[in-house]
Amino acid sequence: MIGYTPANSTTLSSVQSLFGVRSLLSLLGANGLPLSASPNQSVPAGSPVRVPIPCACSNGTGASDREPVYVVKKGDGLDFIARTIFSGFVKYQEIAAANGIADPNKIQLGQKLRIPLPCSCDDVDGLPTVHYGHVVAARSTVAQIASAFGTREDTLLRLNGMDGPKKLLAGQILDVPLRACASSILNNSMDHNLLVPNGSYAITANDCVQCSCSSSCLTTRNTSVWAQCPSMQCNRNLSLGMTFTVGCNSTTCAYEGYNNQMIITGTVANTSYCNGTSAGSRHGLGWGHVFVVLNLGLLSLGMF
């Protein structure tokens, strides 16, 4: 995921198109925007937008997987494309190498260029992590950035190969680790590698399920693949996102993944609900739930 800051006012659909984000829902989720947000919603100049990008990783390094693809326009040069169009997230030499361009000064009008944006699939400190590409603003400090994104100064320095905070430069692309919330998704699910950081949500299971760190996974009313979303019940009386409470004990129906035919759910039992120290046991791990009884509505609300 990267924090793209447009130089000029633009729209969500334009950002989606520029970066080849396959679904507007992915862009909305990364930014915690309502599902009802218009693709024509304005993005002011200088306002960061979290852009999810697919990452291909090998031997400890990563680059965006086949996306985005940029079509050369009149007056473009590789350095302009790298610095201005893509906000310095990539160098012109990297674009040239990714596209087999021997002479960076010779590109053609209408030529399609793969833009190899930086990304990472690595855990940080042994924990699942969403890597966020952050453009350092003038007069920023490592301490300020660490505080803003809920991480540690030493983690930022180590992750970015910096031997001290004074090495930070304005315009530098910083790899910022965003802690992903715990997940109950099974290893054999088609979305087993889904990571969701705080302040965002993800639409999964063929657009039938919405998951976030601040709530259990809930049903949506959208589907782009299935004619209608499959049943999402743990039992006859408990559907996805519902919690049943008896005394100090509660049981929640949690999302555990999907395949081509069905959506998989399982129960999470909490046995010390009254004293505020719920001890969950599941048929699996468990999203970081804020338990909401009968909450099946849409959430109205961010791999480099």
MITI-660722 format. One line per 8 residues: their letters; for each residue z, x, y of C-alpha. Coordinates in nm, 3 decimals, always signed. Each point is the difference from the previous one (the first is absolute). Layout:
a = Z/X/Y  ...
//
This chain:
migytpan = +0.000/+0.000/+0.000  -0.078/+0.127/+0.348  +0.111/-0.099/+0.348  -0.331/-0.046/+0.181  +0.027/-0.021/+0.378  -0.321/-0.134/+0.157  -0.112/+0.164/+0.324  -0.143/-0.333/+0.118
sttlssvq = +0.095/-0.361/-0.056  -0.131/-0.126/-0.334  +0.063/-0.272/-0.259  +0.150/-0.016/-0.348  -0.343/-0.066/-0.153  -0.144/+0.306/+0.177  +0.280/+0.219/-0.134  -0.056/-0.148/-0.346
slfgvrsl = -0.371/+0.076/+0.021  +0.044/+0.355/+0.136  +0.233/+0.103/-0.281  -0.164/-0.203/-0.276  +0.317/-0.197/-0.076  -0.121/-0.236/-0.270  +0.223/-0.294/+0.089  +0.130/-0.117/+0.336
lsllgang = +0.314/-0.104/-0.189  +0.072/+0.367/-0.073  -0.017/+0.083/+0.369  +0.218/-0.297/+0.093  +0.257/+0.094/-0.264  +0.016/+0.366/+0.103  +0.086/-0.111/+0.354  +0.229/-0.289/-0.092
lplsaspn = -0.230/-0.249/+0.174  -0.015/-0.369/-0.096  -0.254/-0.098/-0.265  -0.138/-0.241/+0.258  -0.088/+0.281/+0.244  -0.361/-0.013/+0.119  -0.236/+0.287/-0.084  -0.094/-0.013/+0.369
qsvpagsp = +0.359/+0.068/+0.108  -0.001/+0.265/+0.271  +0.139/+0.348/-0.058  +0.077/+0.156/+0.341  -0.106/+0.355/+0.079  +0.273/+0.245/-0.095  +0.171/-0.244/-0.237  +0.045/+0.151/-0.350
vrvpipca = -0.135/-0.198/-0.297  +0.111/+0.080/-0.353  -0.314/+0.036/-0.210  +0.029/+0.007/-0.381  -0.244/+0.236/-0.167  -0.069/+0.055/-0.373  +0.106/+0.349/-0.105  -0.149/+0.224/-0.270
csngtgas = +0.241/+0.277/-0.097  -0.051/+0.311/-0.211  +0.193/+0.325/-0.038  +0.249/-0.088/+0.272  -0.256/-0.089/+0.266  -0.152/-0.330/+0.108  -0.286/-0.150/+0.199  -0.111/-0.356/+0.066
drepvyvv = -0.188/-0.137/-0.300  -0.365/-0.071/+0.100  +0.110/-0.177/+0.319  -0.059/-0.013/+0.287  -0.374/+0.049/+0.043  -0.126/+0.047/+0.355  -0.359/-0.064/+0.113  -0.117/+0.252/+0.260
kkgdgldf = -0.087/-0.154/+0.337  -0.205/+0.132/+0.291  +0.178/+0.285/+0.176  +0.245/+0.067/-0.284  +0.097/+0.348/-0.110  +0.233/+0.093/-0.285  +0.269/+0.126/+0.236  -0.017/-0.321/+0.206
iartifsg = +0.022/-0.209/-0.317  +0.300/+0.198/-0.123  +0.193/+0.026/+0.327  -0.086/-0.325/+0.176  -0.114/-0.260/-0.253  +0.262/+0.095/-0.260  +0.269/+0.124/+0.241  +0.014/+0.353/-0.139
fvkyqeia = +0.113/-0.106/-0.347  -0.282/+0.212/-0.138  -0.175/+0.319/+0.116  -0.376/+0.020/+0.044  -0.012/+0.283/-0.254  +0.157/-0.232/-0.260  -0.259/-0.271/+0.070  -0.277/+0.258/-0.038
aangiadp = +0.142/+0.127/-0.330  +0.050/-0.350/-0.141  -0.362/-0.090/+0.073  -0.171/+0.328/-0.089  -0.109/+0.067/+0.358  -0.095/+0.366/+0.040  -0.044/-0.014/+0.379  +0.261/-0.222/+0.174
nkiqlgqk = -0.229/-0.022/+0.303  -0.271/-0.176/-0.199  +0.079/-0.360/-0.090  -0.241/-0.292/+0.007  +0.013/-0.336/+0.175  +0.098/-0.258/-0.263  +0.130/+0.263/-0.242  +0.297/-0.118/-0.209
lriplpcs = +0.296/+0.235/+0.002  +0.302/-0.015/-0.229  +0.312/+0.069/+0.206  +0.262/+0.188/-0.210  +0.325/-0.117/+0.159  +0.318/+0.178/-0.114  +0.240/-0.176/-0.234  +0.255/+0.070/-0.271
cddvdglp = +0.123/-0.161/-0.322  +0.310/+0.219/-0.036  +0.358/-0.121/-0.029  +0.240/+0.143/+0.256  +0.343/+0.115/-0.116  -0.076/-0.167/-0.333  -0.054/-0.345/+0.152  -0.315/-0.215/+0.031
tvhyghvv = -0.143/+0.052/+0.347  -0.271/-0.138/+0.226  -0.142/+0.294/+0.196  -0.076/-0.094/+0.361  -0.229/+0.206/+0.224  +0.159/+0.005/+0.346  -0.163/+0.141/+0.313  +0.264/+0.190/+0.196
aarstvaq = +0.029/-0.127/+0.357  +0.057/+0.233/+0.294  +0.366/+0.097/+0.049  +0.098/-0.133/-0.344  +0.256/+0.191/-0.204  +0.050/+0.029/-0.374  +0.341/-0.165/+0.040  -0.150/-0.300/+0.183
iasafgtr = -0.274/-0.046/-0.260  +0.244/+0.031/-0.290  +0.230/-0.259/+0.158  -0.286/-0.241/+0.076  -0.125/+0.003/-0.359  +0.333/+0.018/-0.181  -0.036/+0.345/-0.150  +0.162/+0.343/+0.039
edtllrln = -0.105/+0.284/+0.227  +0.010/+0.254/-0.282  -0.216/-0.227/-0.217  -0.265/-0.024/+0.273  +0.000/+0.375/+0.053  -0.027/+0.077/-0.372  -0.267/-0.261/-0.066  -0.217/+0.131/+0.283
gmdgpkkl = +0.052/+0.372/-0.065  +0.179/+0.058/+0.331  +0.265/+0.270/+0.031  +0.171/-0.162/+0.298  -0.009/-0.300/+0.235  -0.146/+0.207/+0.284  -0.324/+0.029/-0.198  -0.077/-0.368/+0.068
lagqildv = -0.314/-0.051/+0.211  -0.131/-0.302/+0.190  -0.294/-0.148/-0.188  +0.112/+0.149/-0.330  -0.042/-0.222/-0.307  +0.340/-0.021/-0.163  +0.059/-0.117/-0.358  +0.291/-0.242/+0.032
plracass = +0.159/-0.130/-0.324  +0.074/-0.373/+0.003  +0.245/-0.098/-0.272  -0.151/-0.260/-0.232  +0.227/-0.282/-0.113  +0.103/-0.034/-0.364  -0.243/-0.193/-0.217  +0.025/-0.214/-0.312
ilnnsmdh = -0.369/+0.046/-0.083  -0.066/+0.104/-0.358  -0.186/+0.321/-0.083  -0.284/-0.189/-0.170  -0.064/-0.234/+0.293  -0.330/+0.031/+0.185  +0.199/+0.071/+0.319  +0.257/+0.233/-0.160
nllvpngs = -0.043/+0.257/+0.280  +0.063/-0.249/+0.282  +0.227/+0.150/+0.267  +0.138/-0.203/+0.291  +0.198/+0.162/+0.286  +0.240/-0.178/+0.234  -0.165/-0.201/+0.276  -0.304/-0.091/-0.206
yaitandc = -0.106/-0.218/-0.290  -0.271/+0.010/-0.264  -0.222/-0.273/-0.139  -0.062/+0.053/-0.371  -0.086/-0.180/-0.325  -0.344/-0.106/+0.126  +0.153/-0.116/+0.330  +0.247/-0.232/-0.173
vqcscsss = +0.323/+0.194/+0.068  +0.153/+0.144/+0.315  +0.264/+0.274/-0.037  +0.216/+0.169/+0.261  +0.316/+0.209/+0.017  +0.185/-0.263/+0.201  -0.052/-0.283/-0.248  -0.078/-0.062/-0.363
clttrnts = -0.367/-0.047/-0.088  -0.124/-0.347/+0.089  -0.303/-0.210/-0.076  -0.289/-0.029/+0.245  -0.265/-0.267/+0.026  -0.293/+0.237/-0.016  -0.215/+0.123/-0.286  -0.330/+0.182/+0.008
vwaqcpsm = -0.052/+0.045/-0.375  +0.171/-0.282/-0.188  -0.102/-0.359/+0.072  +0.371/-0.062/+0.047  +0.305/+0.218/-0.043  +0.156/-0.002/-0.350  +0.348/-0.135/-0.066  +0.276/+0.224/+0.136
qcnrnlsl = +0.311/-0.131/-0.173  +0.275/+0.185/-0.182  +0.105/-0.324/-0.167  -0.035/-0.373/+0.054  +0.242/-0.006/+0.294  -0.054/+0.343/+0.155  -0.322/+0.103/+0.175  -0.092/+0.326/+0.173
gmtftvgc = +0.224/+0.068/+0.301  +0.264/-0.256/-0.099  +0.367/+0.083/-0.060  +0.237/-0.207/-0.212  +0.371/+0.048/+0.075  +0.302/-0.113/-0.203  +0.336/+0.114/+0.136  -0.022/+0.373/+0.065
nsttcaye = -0.304/+0.052/-0.220  -0.362/-0.035/+0.105  -0.335/+0.038/-0.171  -0.326/+0.061/+0.185  -0.355/-0.038/-0.126  -0.172/+0.331/+0.086  -0.360/+0.119/-0.003  -0.079/+0.255/-0.275
gynnqmii = -0.378/+0.034/+0.024  -0.325/-0.157/-0.112  -0.303/+0.041/-0.225  -0.338/-0.171/-0.023  +0.148/-0.321/-0.136  +0.351/-0.044/+0.134  +0.276/+0.090/+0.244  +0.308/+0.151/-0.162
tgtvants = +0.350/-0.097/+0.115  +0.350/+0.091/-0.114  +0.357/-0.080/+0.095  +0.247/+0.215/+0.193  +0.367/-0.087/-0.064  +0.269/+0.081/+0.257  +0.354/-0.022/-0.130  +0.211/+0.088/+0.306
ycngtsag = -0.169/-0.216/+0.260  +0.324/-0.121/+0.165  +0.138/+0.336/+0.112  -0.329/+0.118/+0.149  -0.055/+0.280/-0.252  -0.256/-0.159/-0.227  -0.059/+0.195/-0.319  -0.346/-0.091/-0.114
srhglgwg = -0.119/+0.013/-0.355  -0.347/-0.104/-0.081  -0.260/-0.008/-0.251  -0.119/+0.296/+0.214  +0.093/+0.165/+0.329  +0.001/-0.245/+0.288  -0.136/-0.013/+0.354  +0.255/+0.051/+0.275
hvfvvlnl = +0.078/-0.371/+0.029  +0.148/-0.194/+0.284  +0.060/-0.308/-0.211  -0.141/-0.318/+0.147  +0.052/-0.318/-0.198  -0.318/-0.205/-0.047  -0.193/+0.217/+0.247  -0.358/-0.053/-0.113
gllslgmf = -0.171/-0.010/+0.338  -0.219/+0.264/+0.157  +0.174/+0.288/+0.172  -0.091/-0.010/+0.366  +0.036/+0.315/+0.076  -0.243/+1.179/-0.310  -0.396/+0.777/-0.497  -0.059/+0.095/+0.323
//
